Amino acid sequence: MPIIVNLDVMLAKRKMRSKELAERIGITEQNVSLLKSGKVKGMRFETLEKICEVLDCQPGDILVFERDTNSK
């Protein structure tokens, strides 16, 4: 998958647990876990905005595009 989710990295940098993030942004801890693992097909901008607000970061700190070198 060319979009890499670095939510776990940002949580570690902010010394915050998934449970706390989930409570503060109003989603389930299971959904935070799915986001961290990259197993979601999409995310609402509203959710991304809340995550960035709580973690005091930019969307680019969480989502990274990596070009697939195997396809053209």
Sequence and secondary structure as in RCSB ss.txt:
>XXXX:A:sequence
MPIIVNLDVMLAKRKMRSKELAERIGITEQNVSLLKSGKVKGMRFETLEKICEVLDCQPGDILVFERDTNSK
>XXXX:A:secstr
  EEE HHHHHHHTT  HHHHHHHHTS HHHHHHHHHT  S   HHHHHHHHHHHT  HHHHEEE   TT  
